[in-house]
Amino acid sequence: MYVGDGIKVGKEGRKMPGVKRLHQESEDVSKPEWIRGHYFNALSILVGVGKACFALPLVLRLDDGIKSKATEKGEGKGKKKVKTSLVTKMADLCVTYAEAGSYVILDAYFACEPVLKSFRQNALHLITRVRCSTVAYAPFCSVPTLTGRGRPRIWGSSIKLEKLFALAADFPTAKVWLYGQQVTVSYQCFEFHWDSPHQLVKFVLTQLPNGRRLILLSTDLCLTGCDL
């Protein structure tokens, strides 16, 4: 199992290679909204015995502000420009260093179609968090006898996951360790389409004792709600 995230490190030097103006999305009021610094993508592997584990760093790569030779060649005359972003660079980092069949835990910032598509193509499983405002889609069952104009429909009806918390009173409960304390949380699992009309993902709606709501996502449908 691997853990990845993006890290912004402030730098004083304005002429250092890779230093650029960065926006911080942190809710911590002690951090300025804008800084000048480096943006790194980091990947670690979880190691340990039993329930005790820690993250062993594997790679820390500067992924913003410096163009690689491959990028410069792709932008040459007469060649098609390849679109890259911080999200696609993180996906490339995970694909390069993570073994096929393993799980990668990423921040909600990386919960998007390019990451899921890259992971599926390279036999990796993604575990992440999505926003409560996320909209999923139910499986679509086509009727051969019904035909109409235009492109055939491939998506089912849309489902606002936040509305499913109305059933939280009937959710099963489980005891989990959060921040060094054992607490009881309510959860329920649903399998819907999200990034692809042909692939299902598992959503785990979770409500903490303090009332906070979280929605976790897994591309591995075999994992249970307690596992996530």
Stockholm file with secondary structure:
# STOCKHOLM 1.0

chainA/1-228         MYVGDGIKVGKEGRKMPGVKRLHQESEDVSKPEWIRGHYFNALSILVGVGKACFALPLVLRLDDGIKSKATEKGEGKGKKKVKTSLVTKMADLCVTYAEAGSYVILDAYFACEPVLKSFRQNALHLITRVRCSTVAYAPFCSVPTLTGRGRPRIWGSSIKLEKLFALAADFPTAKVWLYGQQVTVSYQCFEFHWDSPHQLVKFVLTQLPNGRRLILLSTDLCLTGCDL
#=GR chainA/1-228 SS CEEEEEEEEECSCSSSTTCEEEECCCCCTTSCSEEEEEEEEEEEEEEEETTEEEEEEEEEEECSSCCCHHHHHHTSTTSCCCCCCHHHHHHHHHHHHSCTTCEEECCGGGCSHHHHHHHHHTTCEEEEEECTTCEEECCCCCCTTCCCSSSCCCCCCEEEGGGGGGGGGGCCEEEEEETTEEEEEEEEEEEEESSCTTCEEEEEEEECTTSCEEEEEESCTTSCTTTC
#=GC SS_cons         CEEEEEEEEECSCSSSTTCEEEECCCCCTTSCSEEEEEEEEEEEEEEEETTEEEEEEEEEEECSSCCCHHHHHHTSTTSCCCCCCHHHHHHHHHHHHSCTTCEEECCGGGCSHHHHHHHHHTTCEEEEEECTTCEEECCCCCCTTCCCSSSCCCCCCEEEGGGGGGGGGGCCEEEEEETTEEEEEEEEEEEEESSCTTCEEEEEEEECTTSCEEEEEESCTTSCTTTC
//
